Amino acid sequence: MKKELLDITGMSCSACSSRIEKVVSKMQGVQQISVNLLTNNAHISFDESVVDEAAIIARIERLGFGAAIHAQSRATAPAGTPQDTAAQEMEEMRQRLIGSMIFAGLVFYQHMGRMWGWPLPGFILGQENELINALLQMLWCIPVLFIDRKYFIHGARNLLSGSPNMDSLICIGSGASFIYGLYAVFGLAYAFGHNRLDLIPQFADALYFEASAVILALVTVGKFMEARAKSHTSDAIKALMNLTPKTALVERHGLQGEIPLADVVTGDVLIVKSGASVPVDGTIIEGSGALDESAITGESLPVDKSVGDKVTGGTINQSGYFKMQATAVGANTTLAKIIALVDEATSSKAPIAKLADKVSGYFVPAVISIAILAGAVWLALGASWHFAITIAISVLVISCPCALGLATPTAIMVGAGRGARSGILIKSATALETAHKVDTVILDKTGTITAGKPVVTDILPANGVSKDELLQLAASLEQLSEHPLGKAITSAAANAQLELNEAIGYKQIPGQGLIASIAGAAYSAGNLRLMQSSGVDVEAIQAQQETLAQAGKTPLYFARGTQLLGCIAVADTVKPTSKEAIAQLQDMGLQVIMVTGDNSVTAEAIRTQVGVNKAIAQVLPQDKEQVIRQLQGEGHTVAMVGDGINDAPALARADVGIAIGAGTDIAIEAADMVLIKSDLLDVGKAIRLSRGVMTNIKQNLFWAFIYNAIGIPFAAGAFYTAFGWLLNPLIAATAMSCSSVSVVTNALRLRFIKL
């Protein structure tokens, strides 16, 4: 089975991507296809013995879209630069928006100015200038139609192919208004040419050029916002790629030198100095170091590595010097696999109901059929062509999809604004639509539930030693250390305003701690292994040490010679609002699961403290993503909350990815929502906001269709014979406007929704 990444062009909405998926998936030999509208690409799995790339591309092109093999796969070339067409698309939409707003504004001002007495030139005022007024409005409208011609091209194509979408509705609504405006222009020309002045008011009131132009302009505003979001979709992958250095220090044939990372091969001996990034996956063969592995494991504390230990590309050597032998390079490294997971996950689809597109598939053909049928029936009954055409156009005008088109985006726009005011940044409409269905919330630990910064929690001095004395001594020893645990101790001493003593003869013991001399006496600071190797008896506080470990704290011992001076515990503390936030999520009927790279003891301690339903410990990024994938396979809708680089694949895979605002840029870019205040309480607010928005959307769609349900029979003349009731195009347009106003007004209520 072969996998291929294709670049797709010409897609405008979800119906386009859905149609490609529907048609291509039916091809013999195609196992799976996932089309991503945001990144304009398609991941395809197929049996190359049955079908090849050329046949698949040809089939997509016959649908009216462009397709080509991606120049360089991001999943298999982490050092490369992914092709990015989103910026070009955004610039194109920006230009279309500017042009549309200028000319739509002109025709709108001219039309409304005559009604409301706004300042206008005299040559378009008065009955004698109605034809000039109409022609000038048409002149302003034509550029808008040309600028936004893609709506008509795509809408007509999908309509003719039997799969109408929102572009089809835009095409019908805006096109019907323009056509009827043309009809009115010819009517005015006929009236003036035949001196039928009595017909002038009738045709002068039938100009709908402003409706045609404004519909297109408003739709383009939404499309521009969508394109702007697209321009950042590849930032997460680019940031992941930047974790690896461009070069590596290699030792070959006894000589050292820098070579491009791409030239590193399995078996090469690489040198990693203090402060440098590990270039590829490998094993230490000489020396030692303290590695920051937060990019891979999510663990905030560095891990001591020595001979025989494995190291991962993209991690940072905070202190020390070592040589390593490369065991995995290129696409086989852990970081490259993470990139592949992010790329794959962003191309997958959440099970979102595209209600408007589904309804439009039935709505548009029905409206067209009713319009044609109504006109034909009146002709058969002996009515004039003018009357029949008026009936048909009235049906189309009152069925203009303004309200239907505004129902969803208006509610989402107002809801997103409400979220922003509350510190919740919503990056996509899809996320806001999907969040209301979430039944399971996955929480990262470090930096999400906890503060992500170690602090001193316990000071346990030995007999005869005060807490301040122990803290002063410990900080004096740790002041030269770059280890986060040591920095936590020096920070605590600074807060206590303790003066530090000078330590000389500082020496780091890899994986154990350090030794130094103060005032001629030898001191040691480190873990239990260092104390045992130094002959220090720690039995006096052994029971306390076990209690600290069970609470998820890291104990550090301090000794003078072989005399134990005490123990200081350091831990990543729980955020003040974490327990309350988790309780609120559970009260909303949500299952809350903590997934972390920490050991099981620490994970269980945190789980008990904050009250999550379940804790899954010692997981790598691939495992986090797999946990979400498994839950989705069981039918759950999953939200993932995280802050680290290691969370990026899981954030992308989740139905809704939520990043902590204080987290890494990569996590933020991979997520669908960002909590600016870094407060877990906002997770519940985001879900409540989504539920409110979805209720509002359903209400909007109801009002959008109730107007059509009432107005279409009137427009078709159903009550004309019996009661003389006839809905002319002007009234139809007014009803259409009222439906739009009601939808917008209802959506504005979301500004006051209680979160």
C-alpha positions in Angstrom: 0.0 0.0 0.0 1.5 3.4 -1.0 0.8 6.7 0.6 1.0 10.0 -1.3 0.6 13.7 -0.5 -1.1 15.8 -3.2 -1.5 19.5 -3.5 -5.1 20.5 -4.4 -6.1 23.9 -5.9 -9.5 25.4 -6.6 -11.3 24.4 -3.4 -13.6 27.0 -1.9 -15.6 25.3 0.9 -16.1 22.0 2.7 -18.4 20.7 0.0 -15.4 20.8 -2.5 -13.2 18.7 -0.3 -16.1 16.4 0.5 -16.8 15.9 -3.2 -13.2 15.0 -4.0 -13.1 12.5 -1.1 -16.5 11.0 -2.2 -15.4 10.5 -5.9 -11.8 9.4 -5.4 -12.7 7.0 -2.6 -14.9 5.1 -5.0 -11.9 4.5 -7.4 -10.7 0.9 -7.5 -7.5 0.5 -5.5 -8.0 3.6 -3.3 -8.1 2.6 0.3 -8.3 6.0 2.0 -8.3 9.7 1.1 -8.4 12.7 3.5 -8.6 16.1 1.9 -7.6 19.1 4.1 -9.3 22.3 3.0 -7.0 24.4 5.2 -3.7 23.1 3.9 -5.1 22.5 0.4 -3.7 19.0 0.2 -4.8 15.4 0.3 -3.3 12.3 1.9 -4.1 9.2 -0.2 -3.4 5.5 0.5 -3.8 3.3 -2.5 -2.7 0.0 -4.1 -0.2 1.0 -6.7 -0.8 -2.4 -8.5 -4.4 -1.3 -9.2 -4.2 2.5 -9.6 -1.4 5.1 -9.9 -1.0 8.7 -9.0 -1.6 9.9 -12.6 -5.1 8.3 -12.7 -6.0 9.8 -9.3 -4.8 13.2 -10.4 -6.7 13.0 -13.7 -9.9 12.0 -11.8 -9.6 15.1 -9.5 -8.9 17.4 -12.5 -12.1 16.1 -14.2 -14.0 17.4 -11.2 -12.7 20.9 -11.9 -9.8 21.1 -9.4 -6.1 21.2 -9.8 -3.9 18.4 -8.4 -0.2 17.6 -8.3 2.2 15.5 -6.3 3.6 17.4 -3.4 7.2 18.5 -4.1 8.6 17.4 -0.8 6.8 15.4 1.9 6.9 17.1 5.2 6.6 13.9 7.0 9.7 12.4 5.5 11.9 15.5 5.2 11.9 17.3 8.5 14.8 19.5 7.5 13.0 20.8 4.5 10.7 23.7 4.0 7.1 22.8 3.4 5.4 24.4 0.4 3.2 27.1 1.7 0.5 28.5 -0.6 -1.7 29.8 2.2 0.0 33.2 2.3 -0.6 33.7 -1.4 -4.2 32.7 -1.0 -4.6 35.3 1.9 -3.1 38.0 -0.3 -5.4 37.2 -3.1 -8.4 37.3 -0.8 -7.1 40.6 0.7 -7.1 42.2 -2.8 -10.5 40.8 -3.6 -11.9 42.1 -0.3 -10.6 45.6 -0.9 -12.0 45.7 -4.5 -15.3 44.3 -3.4 -15.8 46.7 -0.5 -15.0 49.7 -2.6 -17.4 49.0 -5.4 -20.1 47.4 -3.2 -19.9 50.5 -1.0 -20.4 52.8 -4.0 -23.5 51.0 -5.2 -24.9 50.7 -1.7 -24.4 54.4 -1.0 -26.0 55.4 -4.3 -29.1 53.1 -3.8 -29.6 54.0 -0.1 -28.8 57.7 -0.7 -31.7 58.2 -3.0 -34.0 56.6 -0.4 -32.7 58.5 2.6 -31.7 61.8 1.0 -27.9 61.5 1.3 -25.8 63.9 -0.7 -25.7 62.7 -4.4 -24.9 64.4 -7.8 -28.0 65.9 -9.5 -27.6 63.9 -12.7 -28.9 60.7 -11.0 -31.7 62.3 -9.1 -35.3 62.7 -10.2 -37.6 60.6 -12.4 -36.0 61.8 -15.6 -32.6 60.4 -14.5 -33.8 56.9 -13.4 -32.1 55.2 -16.3 -28.8 56.9 -15.6 -29.1 56.0 -12.0 -29.8 52.3 -12.9 -26.9 52.2 -15.4 -24.5 53.7 -12.9 -25.5 51.2 -10.2 -25.0 48.4 -12.7 -21.6 49.9 -13.5 -20.6 49.7 -9.8 -21.9 46.2 -9.5 -20.2 44.6 -12.5 -16.6 45.0 -11.0 -17.8 43.2 -7.8 -19.1 40.3 -9.9 -15.9 40.1 -11.8 -13.7 40.3 -8.7 -15.7 37.6 -7.0 -16.4 35.5 -10.1 -15.0 32.4 -8.4 -18.2 32.1 -6.4 -20.2 31.9 -9.6 -17.7 29.5 -11.3 -17.6 27.1 -8.3 -21.2 27.5 -7.4 -22.4 26.8 -11.0 -20.0 23.9 -11.4 -21.2 22.2 -8.2 -24.8 22.9 -9.0 -24.5 21.3 -12.4 -22.6 18.4 -11.0 -25.5 17.6 -8.6 -23.7 18.6 -5.4 -24.7 22.3 -4.7 -22.9 24.0 -1.8 -22.8 27.4 -0.2 -21.1 28.9 -3.3 -24.2 27.6 -5.3 -26.5 29.6 -2.9 -24.3 32.7 -3.3 -24.3 32.2 -7.1 -28.1 31.9 -7.2 -28.8 34.7 -4.7 -26.4 37.3 -6.1 -27.0 36.2 -9.7 -30.8 36.4 -9.4 -30.6 39.9 -8.0 -28.3 41.1 -10.8 -30.4 39.5 -13.5 -33.5 41.1 -12.1 -31.6 44.4 -12.0 -30.8 44.0 -15.7 -34.4 43.3 -16.4 -35.3 46.6 -14.7 -32.7 48.5 -16.7 -34.2 47.2 -20.0 -37.6 48.0 -18.6 -36.6 51.6 -17.9 -35.0 51.9 -21.4 -38.3 50.6 -22.9 -40.3 53.1 -20.8 -38.3 56.0 -21.9 -38.0 54.8 -25.5 -41.8 54.4 -25.8 -42.7 57.3 -23.7 -44.4 55.0 -21.1 -43.7 57.2 -18.1 -46.2 55.3 -16.1 -43.8 52.2 -16.1 -40.8 54.1 -14.7 -41.7 53.8 -11.0 -42.3 50.1 -11.4 -38.9 49.4 -12.9 -37.1 52.0 -10.8 -38.1 50.1 -7.6 -36.9 46.8 -9.0 -33.1 47.5 -9.0 -31.3 44.9 -6.9 -27.7 45.7 -7.9 -26.8 46.7 -4.3 -28.1 43.3 -3.0 -26.0 41.5 -5.5 -22.8 43.4 -4.7 -23.2 43.5 -0.9 -23.9 39.7 -0.7 -20.6 39.1 -2.5 -18.7 41.6 -0.4 -19.9 40.2 2.9 -19.1 36.7 1.9 -15.6 37.8 0.9 -15.0 39.2 4.4 -15.6 35.7 5.8 -13.4 34.1 3.1 -10.6 36.5 3.9 -10.7 35.6 7.6 -10.6 32.0 6.7 -7.6 32.5 4.4 -5.8 34.4 7.2 -6.2 31.4 9.5 -4.9 29.1 6.7 -1.7 31.1 6.5 -0.6 29.8 9.9 -1.5 26.2 9.6 2.0 25.1 8.7 3.7 27.2 11.4 3.6 24.3 13.9 5.4 21.9 11.5 8.0 24.6 10.6 8.6 25.3 14.3 9.2 21.5 15.0 11.6 21.4 12.1 13.6 24.3 13.6 14.3 22.3 16.8 17.0 20.4 15.0 20.3 22.2 14.3 21.3 22.8 10.6 24.7 21.3 11.2 26.3 18.6 13.4 29.8 18.4 14.9 31.1 15.0 13.7 34.3 13.1 14.4 35.6 11.0 11.5 39.0 9.4 11.1 40.2 11.2 14.3 39.3 14.6 12.9 36.4 16.9 14.0 34.4 19.2 11.8 30.9 20.5 11.1 28.8 19.0 8.4 25.2 19.6 7.2 22.7 17.6 9.2 21.5 15.9 6.0 25.0 14.4 5.6 24.9 12.6 9.0 24.6 8.8 8.6 23.9 6.0 11.0 27.0 5.1 13.0 28.6 8.6 12.9 30.2 9.8 16.1 28.9 13.2 17.0 30.0 15.7 19.6 27.5 17.6 21.7 28.8 20.5 23.8 27.0 22.3 26.7 24.1 24.4 25.4 23.9 22.6 22.0 21.0 20.7 20.6 21.3 16.9 20.0 21.2 16.6 16.2 19.8 13.1 15.8 18.8 10.1 17.9 21.8 8.1 19.3 23.6 6.6 22.3 26.3 8.3 24.5 29.7 6.6 24.1 31.8 9.1 26.1 31.1 11.8 28.7 27.8 12.9 30.2 25.2 15.7 30.2 22.0 17.0 31.7 19.4 17.0 28.8 16.3 19.1 28.6 13.9 16.5 27.1 10.7 18.6 27.5 10.3 18.7 23.8 9.9 15.0 23.7 8.6 13.8 27.1 7.0 17.0 28.5 9.0 16.6 31.7 10.2 20.0 32.9 13.2 18.7 34.8 16.4 17.8 32.9 17.5 14.2 32.8 21.1 13.2 33.5 22.7 11.1 30.8 25.9 9.1 30.8 27.6 6.4 28.8 25.2 3.9 27.4 22.1 6.1 27.7 20.0 7.0 24.7 19.6 10.6 23.6 16.9 12.1 21.3 17.4 14.6 18.5 16.0 18.0 19.2 16.7 17.8 23.0 19.1 20.3 24.5 22.3 19.6 26.5 22.0 22.1 29.3 25.3 21.1 30.9 28.2 18.7 30.3 30.0 17.3 27.2 29.6 14.0 25.5 30.1 12.0 22.3 27.3 10.0 20.8 26.8 7.5 18.1 24.0 8.1 15.7 21.4 5.4 15.6 18.5 7.1 13.7 18.7 9.9 11.2 16.3 11.7 8.8 12.8 10.5 8.8 13.6 7.8 11.4 14.3 10.1 14.3 11.8 10.6 17.1 11.3 14.3 16.2 10.7 13.4 12.5 8.0 11.0 13.6 6.4 13.7 15.7 6.4 16.0 12.7 4.7 13.2 10.7 2.1 12.8 13.3 1.3 16.5 13.3 1.1 16.5 9.5 -1.2 13.5 9.5 -3.4 14.7 12.3 -3.9 18.1 10.7 -5.0 16.3 7.5 -7.6 14.2 9.3 -11.2 15.3 9.8 -13.2 15.7 12.9 -16.8 14.4 12.6 -18.4 17.7 12.2 -21.9 18.2 10.7 -21.8 20.7 7.8 -25.5 21.5 8.2 -25.7 24.4 5.8 -24.0 22.5 3.0 -26.2 19.5 3.5 -29.4 21.5 3.5 -28.3 23.5 0.5 -28.1 20.3 -1.5 -31.9 20.1 -1.2 -32.7 23.7 -0.9 -31.2 25.1 -4.1 -32.7 22.6 -6.5 -36.1 22.9 -4.7 -36.1 26.7 -5.1 -35.1 26.6 -8.7 -37.8 24.0 -9.4 -40.5 26.1 -7.6 -39.5 29.2 -9.5 -39.7 27.5 -12.9 -42.9 25.7 -12.0 -44.6 28.8 -10.7 -43.7 30.7 -13.9 -44.9 27.9 -16.1 -48.2 27.5 -14.3 -49.0 31.1 -14.6 -48.2 31.1 -18.3 -50.5 28.0 -18.7 -53.2 29.9 -16.8 -53.0 32.7 -19.4 -50.8 35.2 -17.5 -48.4 37.5 -19.4 -44.7 36.8 -19.8 -44.0 39.8 -17.6 -46.2 38.5 -14.8 -44.7 35.0 -15.1 -41.1 36.2 -15.0 -41.9 38.5 -12.1 -43.3 35.5 -10.2 -40.2 33.4 -10.9 -37.7 36.2 -10.0 -39.7 36.9 -6.8 -39.3 33.3 -5.8 -35.6 33.4 -6.4 -35.1 36.8 -4.6 -37.1 35.8 -1.5 -35.1 32.6 -1.4 -31.8 34.5 -1.5 -29.5 32.6 0.9 -28.5 35.7 2.8 -30.0 34.5 6.0 -28.9 30.9 5.4 -25.4 32.1 4.7 -25.3 34.4 7.7 -26.8 31.9 10.2 -23.6 30.0 10.9 -20.8 32.6 10.3 -22.5 35.4 12.2 -23.0 33.3 15.3 -19.5 32.0 15.1 -18.1 35.5 14.7 -20.0 36.9 17.7 -19.2 33.8 19.7 -15.5 34.1 18.9 -15.5 37.8 19.9 -17.2 36.8 23.2 -14.5 34.2 23.8 -11.8 36.8 23.1 -13.2 39.1 25.7 -12.9 36.2 28.2 -9.4 35.3 27.2 -10.3 32.4 24.9 -8.7 32.7 21.5 -10.7 30.6 19.0 -8.6 29.9 15.9 -11.2 28.2 13.7 -15.0 28.0 13.2 -14.7 24.2 13.1 -13.3 24.2 16.6 -16.1 26.3 17.9 -18.7 24.1 16.2 -17.0 20.9 17.4 -16.4 21.8 21.1 -20.1 21.4 22.1 -19.9 17.7 21.3 -16.8 17.1 23.5 -17.4 14.3 26.1 -13.8 13.6 27.1 -11.0 16.1 28.1 -7.4 15.1 28.0 -5.1 17.2 30.2 -1.3 17.4 30.1 0.3 17.7 33.5 3.4 19.8 33.3 2.5 23.5 32.6 -1.2 22.7 32.3 -2.3 21.2 35.6 0.9 22.2 37.3 2.9 25.5 37.1 5.7 23.9 35.0 8.4 25.5 37.2 9.9 23.6 40.1 9.8 25.3 43.5 11.0 24.3 47.0 8.2 22.6 48.9 9.8 21.1 52.0 12.9 21.9 54.1 13.8 19.0 56.4 17.0 19.8 58.4 18.8 17.2 60.5 19.2 17.6 64.3 21.1 20.6 65.2 20.6 22.4 61.9 18.0 25.1 61.3 15.9 25.5 58.2 17.7 28.8 57.2 21.1 27.3 57.8 20.2 24.3 55.5 18.7 26.5 52.8 21.7 28.9 53.0 24.2 26.1 52.6 22.2 24.4 49.9 21.9 27.6 47.8 25.7 28.3 48.3 26.4 24.9 46.8 23.8 25.2 44.0 24.5 28.8 42.9 26.9 27.6 40.2 24.5 24.9 38.9 22.4 25.3 35.8 20.1 22.5 36.9 16.4 23.7 37.4 16.3 22.0 40.8 19.4 24.0 41.8 17.8 27.2 40.5 14.7 26.5 42.6 16.8 26.3 45.7 18.8 29.5 45.0 15.5 31.3 44.2 14.0 30.2 47.6 17.2 31.5 49.3 16.9 34.8 47.5 13.3 35.1 48.6 14.4 34.5 52.1 17.1 37.2 51.7 19.9 34.8 52.8 23.5 35.7 52.0 25.4 33.0 50.2 28.9 31.7 50.9 31.5 31.2 48.3 31.9 27.6 47.1 35.2 26.5 45.6 36.3 23.3 43.9 32.9 22.9 42.3 32.6 19.6 40.5 29.5 18.0 39.0 28.9 14.2 39.4 26.9 13.1 36.4 23.6 11.6 37.4 24.2 12.2 41.1 24.8 15.8 42.1 27.8 17.9 42.9 30.6 18.4 45.4 32.3 21.6 46.6 34.2 23.2 49.5 33.0 26.0 51.7 35.4 27.5 54.3 37.7 24.6 53.9 35.1 21.9 54.5 33.9 19.4 51.9 30.2 19.4 51.1 28.0 17.3 48.8 24.6 17.9 47.3 22.5 15.5 45.3 20.4 12.4 45.2 20.4 9.2 47.3 23.1 7.6 45.1 25.5 10.4 45.8 24.9 10.1 49.5 25.5 6.4 49.5 28.7 6.6 47.5 29.9 9.3 49.9 29.2 7.1 52.9 26.4 9.4 54.3 23.8 7.8 56.5 20.3 9.0 55.5 18.3 6.5 57.6 17.2 9.3 59.9 15.0 10.8 57.2 14.4 7.8 55.1 10.7 7.6 56.0 10.2 11.3 55.2 11.9 10.7 51.9 9.5 8.0 50.9 6.6 10.2 51.9 8.0 13.0 49.6 8.4 10.6 46.7 4.8 9.4 47.1 3.7 13.0 46.9 5.5 13.5 43.6 8.3 15.5 45.1 12.1 15.2 44.3 14.3 15.1 47.4 17.8 16.5 47.4 20.3 15.6 50.2 23.0 17.8 51.6 26.0 16.6 53.7 29.2 17.9 55.2 31.7 15.1 54.8 29.8 12.0 55.9 27.4 14.0 58.2 23.8 14.4 56.8 22.7 18.1 57.1 19.2 17.6 55.8 16.9 17.2 52.8 15.1 19.8 50.6 12.2 18.7 48.4 11.5 20.3 45.1 8.3 19.8 43.1 6.2 21.2 40.2 3.3 22.6 42.2 -0.4 22.4 41.1 -1.9 25.6 39.8 -4.4 27.2 42.3 -7.4 26.8 40.0 -6.7 23.3 38.5 -8.8 21.4 41.1 -11.8 23.7 40.7 -11.5 23.6 36.9 -11.5 19.8 36.8 -14.5 19.6 39.1 -16.4 22.0 36.9 -15.7 19.9 33.8 -16.9 16.8 35.6 -20.0 18.6 36.7 -20.7 19.3 33.0 -20.7 15.6 32.4 -17.2 15.3 30.9 -14.7 12.6 31.6 -11.3 14.1 32.5 -8.1 12.2 31.9 -4.5 13.3 32.7 -1.8 12.1 30.3 1.9 12.8 31.3 5.4 11.7 30.6 6.1 11.6 34.4 6.5 8.4 36.4 3.5 6.7 37.8 4.1 7.7 41.4 4.1 11.4 40.5 1.1 11.0 38.2 -0.9 9.2 40.9 0.0 11.9 43.5 -1.2 14.6 41.2 -4.3 12.7 40.2 -5.3 12.3 43.8 -4.7 15.9 44.5 -6.8 17.4 41.6 -9.4 14.7 41.3 -9.1 13.7 37.6 -11.0 10.5 36.6 -7.9 8.7 35.3 -4.2 9.2 35.0 -2.0 7.7 32.3 1.8 8.0 33.0 5.1 7.5 31.3 3.8 8.2 27.8 5.7 9.6 24.8 4.2 12.0 22.2 3.3 9.1 20.0 1.5 7.5 23.0 -0.5 10.7 23.7 -1.7 10.9 20.1 -2.5 7.2 20.2 -4.6 7.6 23.4 -6.7 10.2 21.6 -7.0 8.1 18.5 -8.2 5.2 20.6 -10.8 7.3 22.4 -12.1 8.6 19.0 -12.3 5.1 17.7 -14.6 4.3 20.7 -16.9 7.1 19.6 -15.7 9.8 21.9 -15.3 13.4 21.0 -12.0 14.5 22.5 -10.5 17.8 23.6 -6.8 18.0 24.4 -5.3 20.6 26.7 -1.6 21.1 26.6 1.3 23.5 26.5 4.5 21.8 25.3 6.1 20.8 22.0 5.5 17.2 23.0 1.7 18.0 23.0 1.6 19.2 19.4 0.7 15.8 17.8 -2.0 15.2 20.4 -3.4 18.7 20.0 -3.6 18.3 16.2 -5.2 14.8 16.5 -7.8 15.8 19.0 -11.3 17.0 17.8 -10.5 20.2 19.6 -6.9 21.1 20.6 -6.7 23.7 23.4 -3.3 25.3 24.2 -2.3 27.0 27.4 -1.4 30.6 26.5 1.9 30.5 28.4 2.9 27.3 26.5 5.2 27.0 23.5 4.5 28.6 20.2 4.4 25.2 18.6 1.6 24.0 20.9 -0.3 27.2 20.3 0.0 26.9 16.5 -1.1 23.3 16.6 -4.1 24.0 18.7 -7.6 25.1 17.7 -8.1 27.3 20.8 -5.7 29.2 23.1 -6.3 30.1 26.7 -4.6 33.5 26.9 -4.8 33.6 30.8 -3.3 30.0 31.1 -6.2 29.2 33.4 -7.9 25.7 33.2 -11.2 27.3 34.3 -11.3 28.7 30.7 -11.6 25.2 29.3 -15.1 24.9 30.8 -15.9 28.4 29.5 -14.9 27.5 26.0 -17.1 24.4 26.0 -20.1 26.3 27.4 -19.5 29.0 24.8 -19.6 26.4 22.0 -22.8 24.9 23.3 -24.4 28.4 23.3 -23.2 29.1 19.8 -24.5 25.9 18.4 -27.9 26.5 20.0 -27.9 30.0 18.4 -26.9 28.6 15.0 -29.9 26.2 15.1 -32.2 29.1 16.0 -30.7 31.1 13.1 -31.3 28.4 10.6 -34.8 28.0 11.8 -35.6 31.7 11.3 -33.8 31.6 7.9 -36.0 28.9 6.7 -39.3 30.0 8.2 -39.1 33.1 6.1 -38.7 31.0 3.0 -41.4 28.6 4.1 -43.8 31.6 4.5 -42.5 33.8 1.7 -42.1 31.3 -1.2 -45.8 30.5 -1.5 -46.7 34.2 -1.5 -44.0 34.9 -4.1 -45.2 32.0 -6.3 -48.7 33.5 -6.3 -50.4 30.7 -4.4 -52.8 33.1 -2.8 -53.3 35.5 -5.7 -56.3 33.9 -7.3 -58.2 33.4 -4.0 -57.3 36.5 -2.0 -55.4 38.8 -4.5 -52.2 38.5 -2.4 -49.1 38.8 -4.5 -45.6 39.3 -3.3 -43.7 41.4 -5.8 -39.8 41.3 -5.9 -39.5 44.5 -3.9 -41.5 43.0 -1.0 -39.6 39.8 -1.5 -36.3 41.6 -1.1 -37.6 43.3 2.0 -38.6 40.0 3.5 -35.2 38.6 2.7 -33.6 41.6 4.4 -35.8 41.0 7.5 -34.7 37.4 7.7 -31.1 38.6 7.7 -31.7 41.2 10.3 -33.4 38.7 12.6 -30.5 36.2 12.2 -27.9 38.9 13.0 -29.9 40.2 15.9 -30.2 36.8 17.4 -26.5 36.1 17.0 -25.7 39.4 18.8 -27.3 38.0 21.9 -24.2 35.8 22.3 -22.3 38.9 23.4 -24.1 38.6 26.7 -24.0 34.8 27.2 -22.9 33.7 30.7 -19.8 31.6 30.7 
